[in-house]
Amino acid sequence: MPEEVKQIEWQHIDKLKYYTYGSVFFVGVNTILYPADVIKTRLQVQRTNALYKGTLDAVFKTFRSEGLIGFYKGFLVSQMSVLTGHFYVTSYEVSRSQMSFFGDGTRGFVAGGVAALMEQFLANPIEVISQKLMIQGQGENNTKLKGALHISADVFKDYGVGGFYRGFVLSLMTGALWSAVWWGSYGVYIDIIGDYAPHGTSHLLIQSVAGGLSGLNAAVIGNPFDIVKTRLQVEGGKSTTKSFQELLKKEGPKSLTKGMLASILSWVPSSVIMIAAYETVKKLSLKEKSIDLFI
């Protein structure tokens, strides 16, 4: 007999509990996953005269030359994403609740895309600054480190307000694509896994496996766009189209896979952790009258 996994909807949630538990969730998950994001970013921005030969090489060299702190450059700035994270999941849940007449896969795909579009207006400036912090101090360049305020001032001086929105269009496209693929896949995988899971299987286990597979899908599909977006945000320069053309011309098609292993190694386990934590937050945040529906 298949195991049906009921998804907790927005109307079942006590919002005060949700935002309280959610804040702890966002900070905790970001602390665990941030080092992988640093390595991915460094791999994606390097060009043909590469400092790193691959993911493991980047990990070893970062630790050897910068110590543990090298994996957390820009971390404090990135914690502002707690606010954008709340905005994102609220947009997702509200959008999803308005489409109850669709299947879980379709609801997840559309709501995920909408949530990413809404969030990116707030997230892009944070991402620009944190990525510039991430790539500082690589190799022998340990003496020219700048703080977040200094970098922000430099960006504003050189590019104005638009400097904080470099790669914005591509960020919208990448974020919306990634989010739509992730949440759409998640809804589909929950149904598929539930159909084959023995009756009585832990719903959190099913959700975690579905999350990991969704992360794999999103990491592979979104990687080429993420490379160009990261380079635009970190280095500035040409338009999205020209950056794609230059990347292919100078570094070849293989360049579109740069950082993909790091992305997969980041997004598969992070998706498991994130969805397990998020579904737990939702369950802890249930209204009293809704608890019996999900026990």
N, C-alpha and C positions, 0 to 999 in steps of 0.2 A: 504494500500500500504506500503510495507516494506521501512525502511529508510536505504539507502546504505551509509556506512561510508567510505569515501575515505581516505586512509592512505598517509600521506605526505612522499614522497620518497627522497632519498639522493640527487638526481639531482635537486630537487626543492628548496634546501636550500642554503642560503647565509652563507658560513662557518664562516665569521668573526662575524656576528650577532649571529650565533648558539653557538660559543664557549664563547662569551661574556655573553649572557643571561644564557647559561648553567652553567657557574661558579657560578652565583648568585643562580641558582636553586639547585645545589649540596650542597652548604653551607647551604642554608635555609632548605632544606629537612633534612639534617643530624642533624641540630640543633633541629628540632622538634622530630625526631625519635630516637635520641641517647639514651635517658633514657630507652626506652623499650629494646634496645639492651644490655644495662648494666644489667638489671634485668634478661633477658634471659640467658646471659652468666653466671651469678652467680648461677642461678638455675641448669644449665647444668653441672657445675663442682663440685657441692656438692655431697657428697656420702651418705652412709646410716645414719651417724650421722649428719643429716641435720640441718643447722642453720635456714633455711626457710621452712615453711610448704606448701607454695604455692606462686603463683604470687603476690596476694594482701599482704600476710604476708611479702614477700621480699620488696615490695614497702614501707610498713609502717616501717619496721625495718631499711631499708636503710636511710629513711628520718629522723627517730628518732635518729639514732646513727651518721649519717654523714651530715645531712642537705641536702639542694638542690644540693650542690657541689658533693655529692655522686653519683648522677645520670649522672654526666659529667666527671667522671674520665677517662683520656685517650682521651678526646675530641679533644684537640689540635693536638695530633698525628694523630687522625683519619681524620683530615681535609686534610691530604696529599692525602686522597682518592679522592679529587677533580680531581687530575691529573689522577689517575687510572680510575675514573669515565668517564672522557673524552675519555680515551683510550678504555674503554668498549663500550660506546655508538657508538663511531666511528667505531669500529670493527663490532658491530652489524649492523649498518646502511649500511656499505660498503658490508658486507657479504649478507645482505638481498637484496641489489640492484642487486647482481649478480645472483639472483634466481627468476627473474620475471616470469618465466614460471611455477613456482609452486604456489599452493594455499597459502593463508596467514598463515594458521596453520603450514604447513610444513616449509615455509620460516622462520617463527618466531622460530620454534623449532631448526632448524639447525643453524641459525644465532645466536640465543641466546647461544647455546652451544659453538660455535666457539668464541664468544665474551668473555665468561667466561674463556675459556682456555687461551686466549691471555692475559687477564687482570691479572690472578692469579700470574703470574711471578712477577709483580710489587706490587700486593696487599698483598701477604702473609706476608712479613716482617712487614708491617704496622699493620696487623691484630694481629700478635703475640705480638707485644709490647702493642698495645691498649688494648688487652684482659687481659694482665698481670696487666695493670694499673686499669682496671675495677674492678678486684677482690680484690684490696687492701683495707684495712681499714674496713673489714666486722666485725660486732659484736664488740668485745672489742679490736681488733687488729688495733687500730688507731695510734699507735706510731711508726710503722715501714714502713712508706710510702716512696717510692722511686720515683724519676723522670724518665722521658723517657730515658735520656742519661745514667743514672745509670743502669736501667734495660737492656738497649741495651748492655752496657759493660759487665754486668753479663752473659747475653745470649752468647755473643761472647767468653767470658772467659771459660764458662762451656762447650759450644758445638761447638764453631767456627762458620763459616758462615752458616753451616747446621742448627744451632739453629734457624735461622730466617726462615727456611723452614720446621720446624716440622709440620707434618700433611699435607705437600704439596700435596702429591699424593691424599690424601682424600679430600683436598681442591679443587683440580682440578675436582675430581669426583663429589663432592657435588655442587661446583659452576656451573659446566657444566650441571648437572642434574637440579638444581634449575632454572638456567637461561633458559634452553631448555624448561622445563615444563611451566615456567612462560610465556615466549614469545609465545610458541606454543599454550597455552591455551588462551592467549590474542587474537591472530588472530582468533581462533575458536569462542570465546565468542562474539567478535565484530560482526561476521556474524550472530550468533544465535540471539543475542539481537536485532540487526538491523532488522532481519526478523519479529520480533514480536512488535517492537516499532512503535508507530503511526508515520505517515509521518510528518516531521517537528520537531521531537524530537531532542533536542540538541545533536550534535555529541560528545561534551565533556562529557555530562552525560552518553552516551552509553559507551564511552571509559573508564570513571571512574568506572562504574559498572563492566565492563569487567576486569579492572585492579584489583578490589577487589576480584573477584572470582578467578582470576589467582593467587593472593597472597595466598588465602586459599589453593588451590591445592598444590602450591610449599611448603608452610609451613608444611603441613601434610606429604607430600612425603619425604621432605628433612630433617625432624627433627632428625631421628635416626643417619644419617650420620653427621649431624651438632654437635650432642653431642660428638661423638668420636673425631671428628676433633678439637673441642674446647678443650677437655681434653688433647689431644696430644700437642696442641699449648701452653696451659697454664702450664701443669705439666710435659711435656716430657714423657719419658718412652718407652713403648713397641711399636711394630709395629701396624699398623692399624688392622690387623686380630686378634692379641693377645689382643688388647684393646677391640675389640668387644666381644671376648670370655670372657674376664675378667668381662666386664660390665654385660653380661647376667648371668654369674656364680654367681657373688657376689650380684648383685642387682635385678636380675630377668628381665623378658621381659617388665615389667611395666617401667623399667628405660629408655626404648627407647622413652617414652612419656614425659620425663623430659623437662620442659621448653616449651612444645608444646603449651599450652594455651598462654604463653607469646609470643611465635613465631606468633601464629594466631592473638593475639591482637596487635602485632607489624606489621605483614606483610599485613594484610587485609587493615587497614586504611592507612598504609604507601604506599601500592600499589596504593590505590586510589589517595593519595596525589602526589605520584611520577609520575604516568602516566598523571594525570591532568596537573601537572606542565610541564612535558616533552612534551606533545602534544601542550601545550600553547607555550613553547619555540620554537618548530618546526614551529608553525603557525606564531609567531612573526619574525621568521628567514627566511620566504619565500622570494625568489627572486621576484623582481617586476613583472616579466613576468609570474610568477606562481600563484600570489595572486588570480586571477579570477577563478582558477581551484578549490579553496577550500573555496569559500565564499558561 
